Amino acid sequence: MAVVICRSVQPPLTTDHRRLVGLLVALSLLVSVPATLDAGNVGRMPICAIDMGSNTFRRIIGSFENGRYEQRSIENATLGVGDDVARQGRISDSKLAEIERTLSRFKIACEKEGVTRVVAIGTAAFREAANGTRAVAMAANIGIPMEIATEQRESELAYLVGSLGQDGYAVIDNGSRSIELVSRRGRAVRHLVFNLGYRLAHEMFFAATSDPKTAVLSFRDQLRRQALKAPFMTGMKKLIGIEFGDMADVLFPPAPLEGRVFTLRELQQKLHQITTSPDNEFQVLRKKKDFDRALPRLVVAASLTEEFGYSRIELTGRELGTGLIIEAGAKER
């Protein structure tokens, strides 16, 4: 019995066939590329920045590209490092242990959100502490590169936060211990830092008085003296305020913070209302949550907006740590 084996004979591939096969292979490879490598996501990898403020630590995850800042999440923790330093000139061992636990927790939280690039920056309290560098070494052991910002460095970051890198802005950053005044014209960044942040101002002028008018006048006098040292703040496109959220939330009707504008007249009217209120009304007001943060910031906003010749101030909810994210995004362009 004869067995006949039949073979199908394929004609040779033409040039058009080869091109089609190559195209199909290329398409299959593109489909298999992870979404994180998509061209639309290049340069947008988020960063976890830890802002180690004198009173509050903030863990911020965000990215910056093409002049646009996007924030994924933020977490706050009150540590009061500045108060600890004010008492003894150094960071106590118990406070260092608290800082270590907080940084470790923040790092784990960043990694759980899929962000492995973590950086940290310490501000005024760490500059002033005799043993501030211990925090830097401790952060390094956890795997977090930390810097202690000089006054100039902190001011430069504050400018990035307020302006998103644009030229010609004047920025006021009202922290718990220090206030940064900074502007940029061309490549020239000029700044002034002085210790009249909201916590110090409250302790110096408001904590022990029942006479808000006298306290406000005394605080305004100190602010005017500082403003005279900062003529570089005048004549810019915009005046931007950082860390004025408590003022807006506590003393004014609810509204989104980002981009919120207060006219000089609004600020002055609110300040006049508070300083001329009957004593019993003022005592009720001062018991309101975060009033001790809000009133000093109102005085700063009203006084410096007037002193620098602006008719309005625009607020941002971005924090100092955002500056690290904006800086990194700008460098990666």
Sequence and secondary structure as in RCSB ss.txt:
>XXXX:A:sequence
MAVVICRSVQPPLTTDHRRLVGLLVALSLLVSVPATLDAGNVGRMPICAIDMGSNTFRRIIGSFENGRYEQRSIE
NATLGVGDDVARQGRISDSKLAEIERTLSRFKIACEKEGVTRVVAIGTAAFREAANGTRAVAMAANIGIPMEIAT
EQRESELAYLVGSLGQDGYAVIDNGSRSIELVSRRGRAVRHLVFNLGYRLAHEMFFAATSDPKTAVLSFRDQLRR
QALKAPFMTGMKKLIGIEFGDMADVLFPPAPLEGRVFTLRELQQKLHQITTSPDNEFQVLRKKKDFDRALPRLVV
AASLTEEFGYSRIELTGRELGTGLIIEAGAKER
>XXXX:A:secstr
              HHHHHHHHHHHHHHHHHHS GGGSGGGTT   EEEEEE SSEEEEEEEEEETTEEEEEEEE
EEE  HHHHHHHHSS  HHHHHHHHHHHHHHHHHHHHTT   EEEEE HHHHH TTTHHHHHHHHHHT  EEE  
HHHHHHHHHHHHHTT SSEEEEEE SS EEEEEEETTEEEEEEES  HHHHIIIIITT S HHHHHHHHHHHHHH
HHTT GGGSS SEEEEES HHHHHHHS     TT EEEHHHHHHHHHHHHTS HHHHHHHHTSTTHHHHHHHHHH
HHHHHHHTT SEEEEE   TTHHHHHHHHHHT 
